[in-house]
Amino acid sequence: MRINIIGIGLLGGSFAMGLRKTRPEFEFIGVEANHIHAQKAVDLGIVDKVLPLDEALAVADLSVLATPVNIIERLLPEVLDKLPAHGKVIDLGSTKQIICDKVRKHPKRSQFVAAHPMAGTENSGPDAAFATLMKGKTVVICEKESSDPQAVYLVESLFRELGMVIDYMNAVDHDLHLAYVSHLSHITSFALGLTVLGKEKDEKRIFELASTGFSSTVRLAKSSPAMWAPIFAQNKANVCQALDGYIESLQIFKDAIQHSEEHSYQLMEKANDIRRILSGIEKKSVNS
Amino acid sequence: MRINIIGIGLLGGSFAMGLRKTRPEFEFIGVEANHIHAQKAVDLGIVDKVLPLDEALAVADLSVLATPVNIIERLLPEVLDKLPAHGKVIDLGSTKQIICDKVRKHPKRSQFVAAHPMAGTENSGPDAAFATLMKGKTVVICEKESSDPQAVYLVESLFRELGMVIDYMNAVDHDLHLAYVSHLSHITSFALGLTVLGKEKDEKRIFELASTGFSSTVRLAKSSPAMWAPIFAQNKANVCQALDGYIESLQIFKDAIQHSEEHSYQLMEKANDIRRILSGIEKKSVNS
């Protein structure tokens, strides 16, 4: 089996590194526009070689689109156009609706599987990749019925080898859920970073005072703008709806802090329910 | 040396457990209104015994007020009234202005040192305490000049034994900085929890989708309302100012997502600066 990683960064690189562990017989090739990343990906042994897109597509059994979502949107139709009959392609993008819509009527649509492995860190590039990134996490497959069953079988088998749990959704639901559970988290963190950087001109102070919870809530503010700007743009309507809800929650909280300690207590008690739900997740991660 | 922990929870318990490691000769006693916590604190070996407040104050060299800040505000004048001449008292509260103001003119003010060890987790109670909680973290001493130098020397020595870095601030500055760097983080997280719980009625969905960053940004939403409601109430003006700035940042972000992907990119690039500042912090924690 020859797997072609298009965009050898955190996600694409980790996908290859994870499979290399269980499948040393697989060959990994890559397509990478950034020459420094391309060289690093070879040096780190993530891929055996980097090829031009057309050559890589011609020889690969499976091509993995792991670029930012705006590039996936642009490349996917071209990749399908050039895909040989035996070839299959998946994307790993964090949005699904625009990407699925883009190729809905493509004659080779069934050779494509839309996937979103829900794993990541605030770091990016091939240096950030590691073999166990996806282990124990969920991958969402969207619009499974539009893909060839053999392609779905192959892709699911590979994600299972990486230790992932498979989930199915339509692309519209996926993008709505992700706006709340992932995209909003990133915005809350970016905005927290901006607010504190704007107020605390003295960096040493931030540095000294940041031990009480700030580091973890602001962690995602380190994430790559090249990855996230296109995600927010593609999922604009859902993200703005989630942001409106979040701003409303903040205003309710502010009002409670100003006028009723009892109400502020009750709001926090309600939010505490997240502990019960997440302790389920933590248990699941440990067991899987 | 006999140390008296008033409120044997995460912070007071960890203070005792940390010192027990380096100072097995110290005696630790405690005052605890919650009978289950009192029994647990003895069972876990955090304190040797639990006493009524008056008895504990009479025999302790140092009393440590480690209750929620509203209880500190109420108890501190009474503790000072009853403090024997050799006794010293510190508080570990997350707000400082109201607490310092409360005893500014107390005849025994110099026997009190106002301290805020900036360490914590989202968990509470004696079960949550552990010996290394404060290691490598910063403790802020406020209004040092109002405390007896011997009391300051004792308290600083103990915090140094716990591996803490000492910092000084006046109470007004402390509360302003903390509103941005700690209190705001907690509110962003509580509000995120409320928003997602409000929208995602299907808990299984939250559970499945929460791997991409949500868990870390929402972690603080598990924090104790009994601890945080009084902090927000005592630091109301600063916290509301910080919240206004944060809501403004979110609105700027939302506007950028709606109208200009380039602007949204630039905002994230600016927020990324937090990586440089926090990598300094991480280095410091590793080294100390």
Contacts between the chains, C-beta under 8 A, distances in Angstrom:
chain1	res1	chain2	res2	distance
A	94	B	212	7.6
A	118	B	209	6.3
A	118	B	211	4.8
A	118	B	212	4.8
A	119	B	211	6.0
A	119	B	212	6.9
A	120	B	212	5.3
A	120	B	213	6.8
A	122	B	213	7.9
A	122	B	275	7.9
A	137	B	211	4.6
A	138	B	208	4.9
A	138	B	209	6.8
A	138	B	211	6.2
A	140	B	209	7.9
A	165	B	208	7.6
A	167	B	208	5.7
A	177	B	200	7.1
A	177	B	205	6.0
A	177	B	209	5.6
A	178	B	209	6.9
A	178	B	212	8.0
A	180	B	195	7.1
A	180	B	196	5.3
A	180	B	199	5.2
A	180	B	200	6.0
A	181	B	196	6.3
A	181	B	200	7.0
A	181	B	205	7.7
A	181	B	206	6.3
A	181	B	209	4.2
A	181	B	210	5.8
A	181	B	212	7.4
A	181	B	214	5.1
A	182	B	209	6.9
A	182	B	212	4.2
A	182	B	213	5.9
A	182	B	214	6.2
A	184	B	192	6.9
A	184	B	195	7.0
A	184	B	196	7.4
A	185	B	192	6.6
A	185	B	212	7.6
A	185	B	213	4.6
A	185	B	214	4.8
A	185	B	217	4.3
A	185	B	218	7.2
A	186	B	213	6.1
A	187	B	250	7.1
A	187	B	253	5.9
A	188	B	188	5.2
A	188	B	191	8.0
A	188	B	192	5.5
A	188	B	217	5.9
A	188	B	250	7.8
A	189	B	213	7.6
A	189	B	217	5.6
A	189	B	271	8.0
A	190	B	253	6.7
A	190	B	267	6.7
A	190	B	268	5.5
A	190	B	271	4.4
A	191	B	188	8.0
A	191	B	246	6.2
A	191	B	249	4.2
A	191	B	250	4.8
A	191	B	253	5.5
A	191	B	271	7.7
A	192	B	184	6.9
A	192	B	185	6.6
A	192	B	188	5.5
A	192	B	246	6.7
A	192	B	249	7.9
A	193	B	271	3.8
A	193	B	272	7.8
A	193	B	273	7.6
A	193	B	274	4.2
A	194	B	249	4.7
A	194	B	253	7.8
A	194	B	267	6.5
A	194	B	270	6.3
A	194	B	271	5.0
A	195	B	180	7.1
A	195	B	184	7.0
A	195	B	242	7.2
A	195	B	245	4.9
A	195	B	246	4.7
A	195	B	249	4.8
A	196	B	180	5.3
A	196	B	181	6.3
A	196	B	184	7.4
A	196	B	274	7.5
A	197	B	270	7.2
A	197	B	271	7.1
A	197	B	273	5.9
A	197	B	274	6.5
A	198	B	245	6.9
A	198	B	249	7.4
A	199	B	180	5.1
A	199	B	242	7.4
A	199	B	245	6.2
A	200	B	177	7.1
A	200	B	180	6.0
A	200	B	181	7.0
A	203	B	277	5.2
A	205	B	177	6.0
A	205	B	181	7.7
A	206	B	181	6.3
A	206	B	277	5.4
A	207	B	277	5.8
A	207	B	278	7.8
A	207	B	280	5.3
A	207	B	281	5.2
A	207	B	284	7.4
A	208	B	138	5.0
A	208	B	165	7.6
A	208	B	167	5.7
A	209	B	118	6.3
A	209	B	138	6.9
A	209	B	140	8.0
A	209	B	177	5.6
A	209	B	178	6.9
A	209	B	181	4.2
A	209	B	182	6.9
A	210	B	181	5.9
A	210	B	277	7.9
A	210	B	278	6.5
A	210	B	281	5.5
A	211	B	118	4.7
A	211	B	119	6.0
A	211	B	137	4.6
A	211	B	138	6.2
A	211	B	281	7.6
A	211	B	285	7.9
A	212	B	94	7.7
A	212	B	118	4.7
A	212	B	119	6.9
A	212	B	120	5.4
A	212	B	178	7.9
A	212	B	181	7.4
A	212	B	182	4.2
A	212	B	185	7.6
A	213	B	120	6.9
A	213	B	122	7.9
A	213	B	182	6.0
A	213	B	185	4.6
A	213	B	186	6.1
A	213	B	189	7.6
A	213	B	219	7.8
A	213	B	220	4.9
A	214	B	181	5.1
A	214	B	182	6.2
A	214	B	185	4.8
A	215	B	278	5.9
A	215	B	281	6.8
A	215	B	282	8.0
A	216	B	216	5.1
A	216	B	217	7.6
A	216	B	219	5.6
A	216	B	220	7.3
A	217	B	185	4.3
A	217	B	188	5.9
A	217	B	189	5.6
A	217	B	216	7.5
A	217	B	217	5.6
A	217	B	219	7.6
A	217	B	220	6.1
A	218	B	185	7.2
A	218	B	274	5.5
A	218	B	278	7.2
A	219	B	213	7.8
A	219	B	216	5.6
A	219	B	217	7.6
A	220	B	213	4.9
A	220	B	216	7.2
A	220	B	217	6.1
A	221	B	268	7.9
A	221	B	271	4.5
A	221	B	272	7.0
A	221	B	274	5.0
A	221	B	275	7.8
A	222	B	272	6.1
A	222	B	274	6.4
A	222	B	275	4.1
A	222	B	278	7.6
A	223	B	268	7.3
A	223	B	272	7.9
A	225	B	264	7.8
A	225	B	265	4.6
A	225	B	266	7.8
A	225	B	268	3.7
A	225	B	269	5.0
A	225	B	272	7.0
A	226	B	265	7.6
A	228	B	268	5.9
A	229	B	261	5.1
A	229	B	262	7.9
A	229	B	264	5.0
A	229	B	265	4.1
A	229	B	268	6.6
A	230	B	261	7.1
A	232	B	257	4.6
A	232	B	261	7.7
A	232	B	264	5.8
A	233	B	257	7.1
A	233	B	261	4.6
A	233	B	264	7.3
A	236	B	257	5.9
A	236	B	258	6.4
A	239	B	257	6.0
A	240	B	254	5.8
A	240	B	257	6.4
A	240	B	258	6.1
A	242	B	195	7.1
A	242	B	199	7.4
A	243	B	250	6.3
A	243	B	253	7.5
A	243	B	254	4.9
A	243	B	257	7.8
A	244	B	254	7.9
A	245	B	195	4.9
A	245	B	198	6.9
A	245	B	199	6.3
A	246	B	191	6.2
A	246	B	192	6.7
A	246	B	195	4.6
A	246	B	250	7.2
A	247	B	247	5.9
A	247	B	250	5.7
A	247	B	251	7.1
A	247	B	254	7.9
A	249	B	191	4.1
A	249	B	192	7.9
A	249	B	194	4.7
A	249	B	195	4.7
A	249	B	198	7.4
A	250	B	187	7.1
A	250	B	188	7.8
A	250	B	191	4.8
A	250	B	243	6.3
A	250	B	246	7.1
A	250	B	247	5.7
A	250	B	250	7.8
A	251	B	247	7.1
A	253	B	187	5.9
A	253	B	190	6.7
A	253	B	191	5.5
A	253	B	194	7.8
A	253	B	243	7.6
A	254	B	240	5.8
A	254	B	243	4.9
A	254	B	244	7.8
A	254	B	247	7.9
A	257	B	187	8.0
A	257	B	232	4.7
A	257	B	233	7.1
A	257	B	236	5.9
A	257	B	239	6.0
A	257	B	240	6.4
A	257	B	243	7.8
A	258	B	236	6.4
A	258	B	240	6.1
A	261	B	229	5.2
A	261	B	230	7.1
A	261	B	232	7.7
A	261	B	233	4.6
A	262	B	229	7.9
A	264	B	225	7.9
A	264	B	229	5.0
A	264	B	232	5.8
A	264	B	233	7.3
A	265	B	225	4.6
A	265	B	226	7.6
A	265	B	229	4.1
A	266	B	225	7.8
A	267	B	190	6.7
A	267	B	194	6.5
A	268	B	190	5.5
A	268	B	221	7.9
A	268	B	223	7.3
A	268	B	225	3.8
A	268	B	228	6.0
A	268	B	229	6.6
A	269	B	225	5.0
A	270	B	194	6.3
A	270	B	197	7.2
A	271	B	189	8.0
A	271	B	190	4.4
A	271	B	191	7.7
A	271	B	193	3.8
A	271	B	194	5.0
A	271	B	197	7.1
A	271	B	221	4.5
A	272	B	193	7.8
A	272	B	221	7.0
A	272	B	222	6.1
A	272	B	223	7.9
A	272	B	225	7.0
A	273	B	193	7.6
A	273	B	197	5.9
A	274	B	193	4.2
A	274	B	196	7.5
A	274	B	197	6.5
A	274	B	218	5.6
A	274	B	221	5.0
A	274	B	222	6.4
A	275	B	122	7.9
A	275	B	221	7.8
A	275	B	222	4.2
A	277	B	203	5.3
A	277	B	206	5.4
A	277	B	207	5.8
A	277	B	210	7.9
A	278	B	207	7.7
A	278	B	210	6.5
A	278	B	215	5.9
A	278	B	218	7.3
A	278	B	222	7.6
A	280	B	207	5.2
A	281	B	207	5.2
A	281	B	210	5.5
A	281	B	211	7.5
A	281	B	215	6.8
A	282	B	215	7.9
A	284	B	207	7.4
A	285	B	211	7.9
